[in-house]
Amino acid sequence: MRDEFRELPQNTEVGAGMDVTLGCKPPRGEPEPRVRWLRGEQVVQPDDRVTIDDQGSLIIREAKKEDAGVYVCMAYNVGGEKESPSAQLFVRGKLTHT
């Protein structure tokens, strides 16, 4: 696996209820590396709201406060694993009028 990620996740801020994408394209390798995402020490499990696209980007629909945290994109294949630098996701609360 080559050293350089083709796209790195960036610190991102989003309002609660909005969709957000954390970009990631793994290094080139043979075979082509796959991607998994970590939030803190936990592997992110895709579900009906959280998906990983074909390129490796993490897509979160209707972000919630609980989605905030530090994310790392991990590329892996038979040759090993490589982690991206971490990116912080901030989720702002919905604005309320008093």
Secondary structure, DSSP 8 states (H G I E B T S, - for coil): --S--SB----EEEETTS-EEE--B----SS--EEEEEETTEE----SSEEE-TTS-EEESS--GGG-EEEEEEEEETTEEEE---EEEEEE------
